[in-house]
Amino acid sequence: MTEQQKLKDQVISEVDLLEILNIEKPTLDGLRLEKGLPFIRLSTKCRVYLADKVLDWLKRYGDNRQITP
């Protein structure tokens, strides 16, 4: 596996995360702003998510509870 592929597996775009979690953008915005979903802001309109941080957050906040805002 190349370094580029490893990075691609670890960094998730906002569009991809919406698809993975099967949620709409307003829901993702609420999880980020109200529930503390971790992200990295690359610019005012571009955010990415680290796979391991998202998984840790889901394990912590998603244990059999509805986590949507």
N, CA, C and O atoms as a DFTB+ gen file, in Angstrom:
276 C
 N C O
     1  1       0.851      -1.178       0.000
     2  2       0.000       0.000       0.000
     3  2       0.894       1.237       0.000
     4  3       1.839       1.329       0.783
     5  1       0.593       2.172      -0.870
     6  2       1.398       3.383      -0.964
     7  2       1.045       4.340       0.172
     8  3       0.006       4.208       0.819
     9  1       1.925       5.295       0.394
    10  2       1.676       6.311       1.419
    11  2       0.434       7.126       1.074
    12  3      -0.334       7.504       1.959
    13  1       0.241       7.394      -0.206
    14  2      -0.939       8.155      -0.631
    15  2      -2.217       7.373      -0.310
    16  3      -3.200       7.960       0.143
    17  1      -2.213       6.074      -0.536
    18  2      -3.380       5.246      -0.230
    19  2      -3.625       5.190       1.273
    20  3      -4.775       5.224       1.710
    21  1      -2.567       5.103       2.065
    22  2      -2.720       5.107       3.517
    23  2      -3.364       6.406       3.986
    24  3      -4.260       6.394       4.829
    25  1      -2.906       7.522       3.436
    26  2      -3.478       8.819       3.795
    27  2      -4.938       8.898       3.370
    28  3      -5.779       9.395       4.120
    29  1      -5.241       8.415       2.182
    30  2      -6.620       8.434       1.683
    31  2      -7.528       7.605       2.583
    32  3      -8.686       7.973       2.783
    33  1      -7.042       6.515       3.122
    34  2      -7.826       5.674       4.021
    35  2      -8.047       6.346       5.377
    36  3      -9.002       6.014       6.080
    37  1      -7.192       7.267       5.745
    38  2      -7.269       7.903       7.048
    39  2      -8.021       9.232       7.030
    40  3      -8.578       9.633       8.052
    41  1      -8.046       9.916       5.898
    42  2      -8.676      11.228       5.787
    43  2      -9.952      11.090       4.967
    44  3      -9.932      10.558       3.858
    45  1     -11.063      11.574       5.520
    46  2     -12.369      11.422       4.877
    47  2     -12.893      12.813       4.519
    48  3     -12.908      13.715       5.357
    49  1     -13.315      12.975       3.284
    50  2     -13.917      14.250       2.880
    51  2     -15.314      14.360       3.489
    52  3     -15.900      13.362       3.908
    53  1     -15.832      15.567       3.531
    54  2     -17.164      15.770       4.081
    55  2     -18.211      15.030       3.241
    56  3     -19.142      14.440       3.789
    57  1     -18.062      15.062       1.930
    58  2     -18.997      14.363       1.040
    59  2     -18.973      12.858       1.315
    60  3     -20.022      12.217       1.387
    61  1     -17.785      12.308       1.467
    62  2     -17.677      10.877       1.743
    63  2     -18.257      10.519       3.106
    64  3     -18.901       9.480       3.250
    65  1     -18.038      11.366       4.106
    66  2     -18.571      11.083       5.438
    67  2     -20.096      11.113       5.435
    68  3     -20.736      10.303       6.105
    69  1     -20.678      12.042       4.687
    70  2     -22.137      12.079       4.562
    71  2     -22.658      10.760       3.998
    72  3     -23.672      10.232       4.455
    73  1     -21.958      10.244       3.010
    74  2     -22.365       8.981       2.388
    75  2     -22.147       7.801       3.342
    76  3     -23.012       6.934       3.471
    77  1     -21.002       7.773       4.002
    78  2     -20.689       6.676       4.926
    79  2     -21.712       6.594       6.050
    80  3     -22.176       5.508       6.397
    81  1     -22.065       7.754       6.624
    82  2     -22.999       7.780       7.753
    83  2     -24.462       7.825       7.310
    84  3     -25.375       7.703       8.126
    85  1     -24.667       8.003       6.006
    86  2     -26.021       8.057       5.448
    87  2     -26.857       9.158       6.120
    88  3     -27.976       8.927       6.578
    89  1     -26.274      10.352       6.161
    90  2     -26.954      11.505       6.764
    91  2     -26.887      12.689       5.806
    92  3     -26.120      12.683       4.843
    93  1     -27.705      13.707       6.085
    94  2     -27.727      14.929       5.292
    95  2     -26.747      15.950       5.895
    96  3     -26.355      15.833       7.056
    97  1     -26.364      16.938       5.101
    98  2     -25.401      17.942       5.551
    99  2     -25.836      18.692       6.810
   100  3     -25.001      18.912       7.688
   101  1     -27.123      19.101       6.942
   102  2     -27.510      19.778       8.185
   103  2     -27.307      18.903       9.438
   104  3     -26.991      19.415      10.513
   105  1     -27.487      17.607       9.290
   106  2     -27.255      16.702      10.418
   107  2     -25.780      16.659      10.765
   108  3     -25.414      16.712      11.939
   109  1     -24.927      16.562       9.749
   110  2     -23.482      16.559       9.994
   111  2     -23.037      17.870      10.626
   112  3     -22.220      17.871      11.546
   113  1     -23.575      18.994      10.133
   114  2     -23.246      20.291      10.715
   115  2     -23.616      20.325      12.193
   116  3     -22.848      20.826      13.014
   117  1     -24.788      19.795      12.534
   118  2     -25.224      19.762      13.927
   119  2     -24.338      18.883      14.787
   120  3     -24.016      19.237      15.921
   121  1     -23.940      17.733      14.248
   122  2     -23.056      16.849      15.013
   123  2     -21.721      17.529      15.277
   124  3     -21.145      17.390      16.356
   125  1     -21.241      18.255      14.297
   126  2     -19.960      18.953      14.439
   127  2     -20.084      20.127      15.408
   128  3     -19.252      20.288      16.301
   129  1     -21.117      20.941      15.231
   130  2     -21.245      22.175      16.011
   131  2     -21.830      21.953      17.405
   132  3     -21.425      22.619      18.358
   133  1     -22.771      21.033      17.532
   134  2     -23.461      20.845      18.811
   135  2     -22.958      19.650      19.616
   136  3     -23.054      19.637      20.843
   137  1     -22.427      18.659      18.930
   138  2     -22.020      17.430      19.618
   139  2     -20.513      17.205      19.624
   140  3     -20.031      16.246      20.227
   141  1     -19.767      18.082      18.956
   142  2     -18.313      17.995      19.019
   143  2     -17.655      16.990      18.108
   144  3     -16.550      16.531      18.398
   145  1     -18.306      16.632      17.005
   146  2     -17.673      15.724      16.046
   147  2     -16.362      16.348      15.576
   148  3     -16.369      17.465      15.058
   149  1     -15.239      15.652      15.745
   150  2     -13.936      16.250      15.403
   151  2     -13.732      16.387      13.894
   152  3     -14.136      15.519      13.121
   153  1     -13.107      17.476      13.493
   154  2     -12.836      17.749      12.087
   155  2     -11.608      18.637      11.972
   156  3     -11.112      19.179      12.960
   157  1     -11.132      18.772      10.744
   158  2     -10.029      19.678      10.440
   159  2     -10.523      20.635       9.365
   160  3     -10.988      20.202       8.310
   161  1     -10.424      21.930       9.627
   162  2     -10.838      22.935       8.650
   163  2      -9.636      23.268       7.770
   164  3      -8.615      23.760       8.249
   165  1      -9.777      22.994       6.483
   166  2      -8.709      23.313       5.536
   167  2      -8.875      24.709       4.961
   168  3      -7.894      25.365       4.611
   169  1     -10.118      25.159       4.864
   170  2     -10.434      26.515       4.424
   171  2     -11.833      26.836       4.940
   172  3     -12.431      26.022       5.644
   173  1     -12.356      27.995       4.603
   174  2     -13.673      28.363       5.121
   175  2     -14.769      27.427       4.627
   176  3     -15.805      27.300       5.280
   177  1     -14.566      26.780       3.504
   178  2     -15.596      25.895       2.951
   179  2     -15.166      24.443       2.841
   180  3     -15.918      23.620       2.320
   181  1     -13.990      24.114       3.312
   182  2     -13.485      22.752       3.152
   183  2     -13.066      22.174       4.499
   184  3     -12.189      22.705       5.180
   185  1     -13.722      21.065       4.865
   186  2     -13.390      20.350       6.096
   187  2     -13.123      18.890       5.753
   188  3     -13.721      18.340       4.829
   189  1     -12.221      18.269       6.503
   190  2     -11.982      16.839       6.383
   191  2     -12.062      16.232       7.774
   192  3     -12.007      16.931       8.785
   193  1     -12.191      14.935       7.795
   194  2     -12.363      14.202       9.044
   195  2     -11.350      13.066       9.074
   196  3     -11.146      12.386       8.068
   197  1     -10.719      12.858      10.218
   198  2      -9.776      11.757      10.373
   199  2     -10.553      10.521      10.811
   200  3     -11.289      10.554      11.797
   201  1     -10.382       9.441      10.070
   202  2     -11.166       8.234      10.300
   203  2     -11.083       7.755      11.743
   204  3     -12.110       7.428      12.338
   205  1      -9.891       7.706      12.314
   206  2      -9.759       7.197      13.678
   207  2     -10.444       8.104      14.697
   208  3     -11.004       7.615      15.679
   209  1     -10.408       9.419      14.474
   210  2     -11.075      10.359      15.395
   211  2     -12.589      10.221      15.307
   212  3     -13.281      10.255      16.324
   213  1     -13.106      10.064      14.081
   214  2     -14.550       9.879      13.904
   215  2     -15.000       8.584      14.567
   216  3     -16.030       8.557      15.240
   217  1     -14.236       7.510      14.381
   218  2     -14.594       6.234      15.009
   219  2     -14.563       6.328      16.527
   220  3     -15.457       5.815      17.199
   221  1     -13.547       6.975      17.067
   222  2     -13.481       7.164      18.525
   223  2     -14.681       7.958      19.022
   224  3     -15.275       7.615      20.044
   225  1     -15.043       9.023      18.298
   226  2     -16.181       9.856      18.675
   227  2     -17.474       9.052      18.624
   228  3     -18.304       9.152      19.527
   229  1     -17.648       8.256      17.571
   230  2     -18.857       7.433      17.454
   231  2     -18.950       6.413      18.585
   232  3     -20.032       6.175      19.122
   233  1     -17.829       5.818      18.943
   234  2     -17.826       4.852      20.053
   235  2     -18.195       5.531      21.370
   236  3     -18.918       4.960      22.187
   237  1     -17.706       6.727      21.568
   238  2     -17.943       7.450      22.812
   239  2     -19.376       7.971      22.904
   240  3     -20.017       7.857      23.948
   241  1     -19.875       8.543      21.809
   242  2     -21.170       9.220      21.855
   243  2     -22.310       8.433      21.232
   244  3     -23.473       8.811      21.374
   245  1     -21.995       7.354      20.551
   246  2     -23.038       6.652      19.828
   247  2     -23.463       5.329      20.424
   248  3     -24.139       4.548      19.755
   249  1     -23.093       5.054      21.647
   250  2     -23.427       3.757      22.233
   251  2     -24.927       3.656      22.520
   252  3     -25.404       4.022      23.595
   253  1     -25.644       3.151      21.531
   254  2     -27.088       2.901      21.657
   255  2     -27.904       4.149      21.951
   256  3     -29.018       4.037      22.461
   257  1     -27.396       5.314      21.650
   258  2     -28.161       6.549      21.801
   259  2     -28.306       7.194      20.447
   260  3     -27.467       7.009      19.566
   261  1     -29.345       7.934      20.287
   262  2     -29.481       8.727      19.072
   263  2     -28.589       9.944      19.246
   264  3     -28.762      10.726      20.181
   265  1     -27.640      10.096      18.343
   266  2     -26.677      11.183      18.526
   267  2     -26.980      12.377      17.645
   268  3     -26.269      13.380      17.714
   269  1     -28.003      12.303      16.827
   270  2     -28.304      13.440      15.974
   271  2     -28.839      14.587      16.807
   272  3     -29.547      14.375      17.792
   273  1     -28.497      15.804      16.408
   274  2     -28.931      16.980      17.177
   275  2     -30.437      17.207      17.082
   276  3     -30.957      18.154      17.672
